[in-house]
Amino acid sequence: MTVFQLLMLGASAFFAYKIFEHIQTLQNPEEQIDDSNQNETKSAEAFSPFDPETLVEKADVAFEEKDFQRALALLSEADAKDQQNSEILFKIGYILQQTNDNDEALKYYKQALEVDKDNEFIHNSIASIYRANGEFISAKMHFHASIDIDDSNAITYYNFGNLLVDMKHLQEAKDMYEKALEINPDFSEAKEELEKL
């Protein structure tokens, strides 16, 4: 073999190995998440050549296809390449919440909130986890923060109403459902909950 052929063979082996490494990260998203938490200095070069925006787009497609593991793997890779991006952190938290890993989801939501304190959706998501965990005061605090940021989101008032029902504050819950319907008169879920009170 010529020197050129040996160089080409070596380059081919290197790229084959890099592709193998990337496939491994897609097949084991839990290990990748654990890995990224333990070794935050891991070089982004160990991942695919895609930029964070492309990875997020691919993750969105995987999420729509209900392939949560692949979506998490792609978002984890995007997070390694673009750390402290609130959108990426929020999306990781949201997928973890959909898979009922609320504790891990809450960690990502809190990281996202540190980066973007004025994001009503992050406050809403944190409030929903606190509500599910029975931490009503914390949930209430985050619903108030969400309303302070945007007082025209009917879903926030609806979710806040649900929390207030759990807390047995029925008149306040009615007020929240009515506010949701004032913003969106076609909000059928809010109508149903209001009729129950």
Phi and psi in degrees as a GROMACS rama.xvg file:
@    title "Ramachandran Plot"
@    xaxis  label "Phi"
@    yaxis  label "Psi"
@TYPE xy
-81.5756  166.32  THR-2
-61.1241  -40.2814  VAL-3
-60.9676  -43.8251  PHE-4
-64.465  -38.8236  GLN-5
-63.9671  -41.7132  LEU-6
-62.4058  -43.2148  LEU-7
-63.6633  -41.2684  MET-8
-62.445  -43.113  LEU-9
-63.6924  -42.9616  GLY-10
-64.1753  -41.1477  ALA-11
-62.8668  -43.054  SER-12
-63.3658  -40.6996  ALA-13
-61.6409  -47.8453  PHE-14
-66.8754  -36.2406  PHE-15
-62.0332  -40.9135  ALA-16
-64.5583  -42.1858  TYR-17
-63.782  -39.3886  LYS-18
-64.425  -42.7634  ILE-19
-59.037  -44.698  PHE-20
-59.1972  -43.5953  GLU-21
-65.7394  -41.9666  HIS-22
-61.5316  -37.9007  ILE-23
-61.6786  -38.0486  GLN-24
-68.8338  -31.3232  THR-25
-75.5442  -28.536  LEU-26
-83.7249  -21.1016  GLN-27
-127.528  67.5893  ASN-28
-64.6882  -31.6925  PRO-29
-64.8272  -42.8393  GLU-30
-63.8718  -38.0943  GLU-31
-66.2361  -41.3977  GLN-32
-63.1161  -46.4375  ILE-33
-60.4464  -42.6501  ASP-34
-60.5436  -44.7531  ASP-35
-68.1225  -29.8393  SER-36
-72.9204  -35.5701  ASN-37
-84.1734  -29.6793  GLN-38
-133.304  76.643  ASN-39
-71.3175  -12.2759  GLU-40
-88.8575  4.68438  THR-41
-59.0205  134.823  LYS-42
-69.0082  135.679  SER-43
-66.4248  -16.6424  ALA-44
-67.5343  -17.1269  GLU-45
-75.6697  -7.31154  ALA-46
-101.94  -166.26  PHE-47
-73.7412  168.352  SER-48
-80.4407  0.206222  PRO-49
-72.0274  145.591  PHE-50
-79.7402  163.425  ASP-51
-57.4478  -38.1221  PRO-52
-63.0317  -42.4168  GLU-53
-64.993  -40.8821  THR-54
-62.8722  -39.8338  LEU-55
-65.0723  -42.0061  VAL-56
-60.7404  -43.8943  GLU-57
-65.1325  -37.4114  LYS-58
-65.2201  -39.4381  ALA-59
-60.8593  -41.5142  ASP-60
-63.9215  -44.9817  VAL-61
-62.1463  -39.3121  ALA-62
-63.8433  -44.1811  PHE-63
-61.3369  -30.837  GLU-64
-85.3115  6.00469  GLU-65
63.7066  23.9561  LYS-66
-95.049  76.3785  ASP-67
-65.9567  -35.8601  PHE-68
-63.5474  -45.0018  GLN-69
-65.588  -42.0527  ARG-70
-59.3783  -43.6611  ALA-71
-63.6597  -41.4525  LEU-72
-62.3815  -44.3537  ALA-73
-65.2568  -42.0514  LEU-74
-69.1781  -35.3152  LEU-75
-64.3259  -38.2616  SER-76
-67.0763  -41.6755  GLU-77
-62.4218  -39.1114  ALA-78
-64.1018  -37.4492  ASP-79
-65.3201  -32.5289  ALA-80
-86.5224  -27.1824  LYS-81
-136.847  74.3615  ASP-82
-69.1584  151.346  GLN-83
66.5281  30.7568  GLN-84
-94.8372  113.358  ASN-85
-62.9754  -33.9112  SER-86
-64.316  -44.9323  GLU-87
-65.2513  -45.9589  ILE-88
-61.2554  -41.542  LEU-89
-62.7009  -44.293  PHE-90
-65.8  -38.0723  LYS-91
-61.6895  -46.3331  ILE-92
-59.5238  -42.3643  GLY-93
-63.2163  -44.0321  TYR-94
-66.1122  -41.912  ILE-95
-60.9301  -37.6898  LEU-96
-65.7381  -37.6296  GLN-97
-65.7923  -25.8166  GLN-98
-95.8024  13.825  THR-99
65.4916  26.2029  ASN-100
-101.188  68.4084  ASP-101
-64.3587  -36.1375  ASN-102
-63.7538  -45.9448  ASP-103
-68.1274  -39.0877  GLU-104
-59.1993  -43.6526  ALA-105
-60.7164  -37.4038  LEU-106
-60.5156  -44.6653  LYS-107
-69.4841  -38.6282  TYR-108
-61.6359  -41.6929  TYR-109
-65.2716  -38.9992  LYS-110
-62.834  -42.4781  GLN-111
-62.9422  -39.2825  ALA-112
-67.4993  -33.1142  LEU-113
-61.9106  -32.7316  GLU-114
-83.2733  -37.6951  VAL-115
-133.16  83.3356  ASP-116
-68.863  -18.6633  LYS-117
-104.316  35.2485  ASP-118
-105.073  109.173  ASN-119
-63.2492  -31.9063  GLU-120
-70.1071  -35.2541  PHE-121
-66.2031  -45.3239  ILE-122
-59.3749  -42.9911  HIS-123
-60.3703  -44.5518  ASN-124
-67.3754  -41.1247  SER-125
-62.6395  -42.966  ILE-126
-60.3211  -39.8275  ALA-127
-65.7777  -35.6253  SER-128
-70.3742  -44.2032  ILE-129
-60.0345  -39.2899  TYR-130
-62.1666  -46.1256  ARG-131
-62.0763  -31.5735  ALA-132
-86.3583  -0.402167  ASN-133
78.3034  13.9346  GLY-134
-93.6327  73.137  GLU-135
-66.0138  -37.6514  PHE-136
-64.4055  -43.5262  ILE-137
-65.1633  -39.9826  SER-138
-61.681  -44.7755  ALA-139
-60.4557  -41.5365  LYS-140
-59.9532  -42.0632  MET-141
-73.9738  -32.4553  HIS-142
-65.3279  -41.189  PHE-143
-60.7136  -42.7136  HIS-144
-62.1181  -40.1185  ALA-145
-63.7737  -42.7299  SER-146
-66.7873  -36.9977  ILE-147
-61.7697  -34.1133  ASP-148
-75.9798  -44.1866  ILE-149
-147.285  107.689  ASP-150
-92.3606  18.4775  ASP-151
-118.639  18.402  SER-152
-99.6807  108.16  ASN-153
-61.8946  -33.7041  ALA-154
-65.0731  -36.5202  ILE-155
-61.7025  -45.5193  THR-156
-64.8108  -39.3081  TYR-157
-61.916  -48.614  TYR-158
-63.9418  -38.27  ASN-159
-64.3719  -40.8214  PHE-160
-59.3254  -42.1163  GLY-161
-61.2856  -41.0217  ASN-162
-61.8584  -44.8842  LEU-163
-65.1116  -32.135  LEU-164
-63.3278  -45.5492  VAL-165
-58.1829  -35.0963  ASP-166
-83.1308  -2.34273  MET-167
67.0599  27.7659  LYS-168
-100.341  74.5768  HIS-169
-68.3439  -38.5694  LEU-170
-65.698  -41.4449  GLN-171
-64.6947  -37.1718  GLU-172
-62.7032  -43.7813  ALA-173
-56.5892  -45.2443  LYS-174
-59.2248  -40.5786  ASP-175
-67.1698  -44.0628  MET-176
-63.567  -40.0345  TYR-177
-64.0564  -39.6885  GLU-178
-64.5594  -39.9413  LYS-179
-61.557  -41.1713  ALA-180
-72.8797  -29.8669  LEU-181
-63.6899  -39.6243  GLU-182
-75.2879  -42.1423  ILE-183
-133.875  91.9259  ASN-184
-60.5372  -18.4825  PRO-185
-94.596  13.5876  ASP-186
-77.2907  90.127  PHE-187
-64.0897  -37.989  SER-188
-62.7729  -40.1099  GLU-189
-65.2851  -38.8562  ALA-190
-61.7378  -45.5839  LYS-191
-61.0416  -44.6398  GLU-192
-67.3988  -37.709  GLU-193
-63.7957  -39.7835  LEU-194
-65.2814  -27.6141  GLU-195
-72.2035  -21.917  LYS-196
